[in-house]
Amino acid sequence: MVGKITGSDAKLRDEYVVHSAHLDHLGVGAPVRGDSIYNGAHDNATGVASVLEIAGIYSRLKQKPHRSILLVLQTGEELGLLGSAYFAARPTVPSTSLVANVNTDMPTLIAPLLSVVPLGAQHSTLAGPVAQAAAYLKLTVEDDPEPEQNRFIRSDQYSFVAQGIPALHLKYGNRTPDGRNNLSEQVKQWRALTYHKPQDDMNGTFDFEAGRTYVQLNFLVGYLVAQNPERPRWNPGDYFGRQFGGQQ
């Protein structure tokens, strides 16, 4: 599924910022605690809902951003990024016109959103709009607390990276209201009991205020990229820029 918001600048409207999320989950499988329907409420109905809300924000703007926006809901992520790989290689617009991807995959909306980990932003100039949007929303930007998990290359944003397009995925940071800053412990418990299990349903824990902030953050990052006259670019000497972005 692909939606388009046409940009307002006569030159830049032929370039596109992509907001994406994956529709699929695991379907019906082995029962866990008496339930065999893998609903995927957090993974990734929250991501899809976020993109739909972002689309609504863009549609209500009286003045559209300079660049155009693509809103892409792909499938096959759980099978190995199949849908995003297909779209990134064969987009509905000229491939050279894609300037950035802001992907949304299971933000894990189980607690207040106070800090964010922008997976992949450190590889390109996308770190700039992330910092600006986070500061506006009074969020702290943190480094990836689990770099050994290689999460940047494990979701749909990597399909765009493999086509040379700077991309990122915004995840929760560790800040908590009590100042202990140990949200990762709660997330680990949630993953053990809920992640990729039938229990990931609407009966679980959702922090809807955090969801609103998360949507605002993703929208602002995409909007800032769409407004900037300069295309995002890989940082000098970056591995992904050399491997996929044509850097020497």
Protein Blocks (a to p, Z undefined) as FASTA:
>chain_A
ZZddddfbfklmmpccdddddfbdnhjaddeehiabdgklmlomkmmmmmmmmmmmmmmp
mbacfbdcdddddehklnoommmmmmmmmccbdfklpgbdcddehkhpabccfbdcdehj
lmmmklmmmmmmmmmnopacdddfblmnommmmcfklmmmmnopacddddddfbdfklno
pmkmmmmmmmmmmgopaklcfklccdfklmmmmmmmmmmmmmmmmmpmbacdddehiakl
mmmnopZZ
